[in-house]
């Protein structure tokens, strides 16, 4: 395997790790205070995941409360939260929005991502907060970076955007917040208002997401990604190594994270056929066998070697389980804490 090809493969694997780190970094710490918000399950019966418009390429659903209640989830949240600078968010808002989250969904509507693309995305979250708290927090953050907050009303939502910004916007009502931009922002608001009848009509993409979620099984964190034709060439560029890479056989990816006394990770890789899956499996095992020759932290190297790879026809499963003792050095290697006094 050439150095260029290995770097491309490692970059893709590193991106998957980065998504996991980002999600855990956004988890609330246990023991957060309740708020005066009147929001409850009865007033917001639909989960954020149920409000994602059909046809999305990437969907991530997180049961924040379940992760926060797990003993190991608390440990991970505190460790990654410090690295993510969640304390500054509390200072800006006057409260910690992450402590108030219950459920969160993130979606990307299109799979046609190029190397320089800036895709639309949407985040929907519910929790124990009011619209006034969220819009005030957003306005303060915009002003702190020198922007000009503009407030408006869209249906039952209060919205805030930066007049001098790039088009991203936040909308909130008691117990629900939507963050997005462009046309997708309006689509998400329509879904949240219940005006998109197509939400109850499954299409080909939504059926594929549902199939992946069934294969993954239940868990507090589920992510599914429909890659689309030619996805690897678009991401890696026109380099011949990218076009010939076994990873170009990947069609769908699913991930599940369970957190109890241990962290259990499951990654499903679905290929165009069994032969493609076998090539990807050979590649991953080749990477594992070459880890000692790659400049990588010892903790990351040891963890990568422990990943179990299994093939069933066109589907690969990668599994890993870590306890707190194993996670401590791994998290330190992935997200070292900032030095004192650093921003």
N, C-alpha and C positions, 0 to 999 in steps of 0.2 A: 504494500500500500504506500503511495507517495505521501510526502509530507503535506502537500496541499490538500489531498483528499482526506488525510487523517485530521487536519485542522478543521475542515468543513464538518466532518462527522462529530468531532468533539464540540464544535460550536453549537450544533443542533442539540446535543445532549446537555450542554451547559445551559442552553435556553430553557429546557424543561426544568432543570434544577432552579433556575432563577424564578420561574413562575411559582414554584412551591415556596420559595423563600419569601416572595412578595405576599402571597396569601397569608402565611403564618405571621409575617411582620405586621399585618393589619388586624390581627386578632386582639380582642380586648383582654385585659387582665382580669383575673377572677376577683370576685368580691366588689365589683363596681356598684356605686350607689344607684338606687332607683331614682326616677325623676317624677316630676309632677305631670308629665304628659298623660293625657287620657287614652293614649293608644293602647289597644289590646288586641288579642286574637279575634275577638268578635267584631271590632271596628275595621280590621284589615285582614279579611279571611284568606286572600290570595297571596301566595308566596311570591317573592321577586322572580323566582325561576319561572313561575306560571305566567308572568307578564312579559317575558321575552318574546318578541314577534317571531313567527315561524320563518324558517329559511336561513337562520344564522349559520355561519361557518364554524364559529367557536363559541362554546357556552361553558361557563364555570359557575357552579352553584356551591355555596358555602353555608352550612348551618353553624353560624358563629357561636351561638349559645352552646351547642353540643361540644364544640372544640374547647370553649372556655371552661366548661365544667369538668373536662377530663384532667386528671392530675398532671399528666405529661403535657397536655395542651397548655396549661398555665405556665409551665416551665419554658416551653418553646416561645410562647407569646412574650414573656418577660425578657427573654434573651434577645429575640429579634426586634421586639418593640424598642429596646434601648438603642439598637443600631439604626433603626428606622427614624429615630428622632420624634417619637410620638409625644414626648413632653412638650415640644414646641407647638404642636397642634393644640394641646390643652391650653397653653398660654394664649394662643391666638383667639380661641373660641370662648374661653372662660369656663369651658367644660371639655371633657374628652369624648368626642363623638364615637370613638371606637369602643368605649365602654358601654355605649347605648345600643349597639347593633345587635340584631337578632339573626337576620338572614341577609345574604348578599348574593347577587347574580351579576356576572359580567358577560357581555356578548360582543362579538365582532361579526358584522353582517356579511362580509365578503371574504372569500378565500383567495381573491386575486391580488396577492401582495407581492410587490416587487421589492428589489433590494433597497430602494429609496422611498418606498411607499409610507404614507402616514394614514393608516386605516381609520375609518370610523369605528367607534366603540361606544358601548353604553354600560353604565353601572346602575342597577336598581337595588336599593337596600331598604329594609324596614327595621324599626327599632323603637326605642323609648325616648323620642325627642319630638319637639314641636317644629312646625314650619318656621316660626319666628327665630328659634335657636339656630337652625341651619342657615337661614338667609343672613342672619346677623354675623355668623361665623364666616360665611363666604365673602360678605362685604368687607369685613375686617381684613381677611387674607388678601383680597384684591387691592385694598388701599395700602396695605403694608408693602406690597411690591411696586407701588407707584401707579397702579391702575385706577380706573374710575368705575365704580360699581353702578350698574343700571338695574333698577328693579321694575318688574312688570308682573302682570297677572295673566295666566293662561289656564282657562277653565278653572278647575279647583286648586291649581298649583300657584304658589308664589315663586317667581324665578329671579335669578341674579346672573348677570354676565358682566364681563369687563368690556367697556366701550372701546378700549384700545387693544383688546385681546384678539385671539385668533378664531373666535367663534364658539368655543366651548361654553356650556351653560349648565347651571344647576337649578333644579326645580324641586320644591318641597311642599308637602302638606303634612299635617300631624301624623307621625309614624311612618312616613314614606319619603324617600329622596331619590331623584333621578339625575344622573350626570351624563352628558353627552354633548354632541355638537352637530351642526349641519342638519340635513334632512332626517337623519336617524334620531335626532333629539325629538322631533315632532312625532315620529313613528312610535317611539317609546312612550311618550305622553299619551298618545291615543290608546295604546295598549293598556296603560295604567288607568285610563278613564273608562276602559271597557267599550270603546267605540269601534274596535277592529273585530268584526265578526269572524275573520279568518283565524283568530287565535284558537278557535275550537275545531278548525278544519286542518288536520295534519297534512303536510306535503311531503315530498320525497326526502328532503333534508331533515325535517323534524322526526320522521320515522327512523332515519339512520341514527340520529342522536338517541332516540328512545331505545333502539336495539343495543347501542353501545352501553347505555346506562343499565340495561338489564344484564348484560354480560359482566359489567363491573360489580354489580350488586350494591346494596345500600351502604352509604357512608356519609359522614358530615362534609366531605369535600369530594365533588365529582366534576371532572372536566372532560369534555368531548370536543374533538376537532375534526372537521371534514376538510381534507387538504385540497381537493380539487386537482384537475389535470395540470401537469407541468409545474406543480408547486415548488419542487426542489430547484428547478432551473431558475424560477423567478427569484427565489430567496438567495441562492448561491451565485447567480449570475450566469454568463454564457460559457464559463470555463468548461472544457471538455470533460474534466474529472467529475464535475457536478452532474453533467448530463448522463454520464455512464455509471454514476454511483448506485449501489444497491438501494440506497435510501429513496431513490426516485420511485421505487415500487410501492412505497407507503401510500395508502389511500385514506385511512382513518386512524385516529389516535384517541384513546380514552385513558383517564387516570383517576384513581381513587386513593384517598388518604384516610385511614382510620387512626384515631388517637385515643388510646386507653392508658394502660400502664406502659405500653410501648407504642411506637409509631409504625404502622404497617402501610407500605406503599405498593400499589399495583399499577402497572402500566401495560395497556393493551395496544399492540401495533397490528393493524390489519392491512394486508397487502393485496395486490391485484390477483395473486394466485399463490398456490403452495410453493412453487419454485421461487417466486419473489420473496416469500417469507423465509425460505431457507437461505437465500443470499443475504438477507438482512441479519438473520441469526448468526451466520458465519462471520459477518462483519463485526457484530457486537462481541462475539467471542474472541475475534482477532484483536479488537481493541482491549478487551480484558487481559489477554495474554501479553499485550505490549505495554501495559501500564507502567511497568518498572523502568521502561526507557523514556517515559514522558515526564517532563518537569511538573510534578503535581504534588500537593501537600500529602504527607504520609497518611493522614486521616481520610482524605478523599480517595486516595488510591486503595486503601484497605476496604473502604466501604464499597467502591465500585467492583472490587473483586468478589464481593459477597452476593452481588445481584444474581438471582436465579433466572435463567432464560429457558423457556419452554415453548415448543411449537405444536400447534394443532391445526393442520391444514394451512389455510392462508392467514392464520392469526398467531401472533407471538404474545406471550405474557412475560413480563419482567416483574419480579417480586423481591422485596427487601423488608426486613423487620429490624428495628433498632430500639434499644432500651435507653434510659437516661444516661447511663455511663458511656454508651457508644455515641450518643448524640452530642454530648458536651464538647469534645474536641472537634467533631464534625462541624457544629455550628460556629465554633471559634474560627475554623478555617474558611468557612463560607462567608461569614459576615463578622469580621473582627470589630470589636467595639472601638469607637472613636477615642483618640487620645484626649486627655483632659485639656479643656480650653479650645478644642477644635470645633468647627461649626457642624 
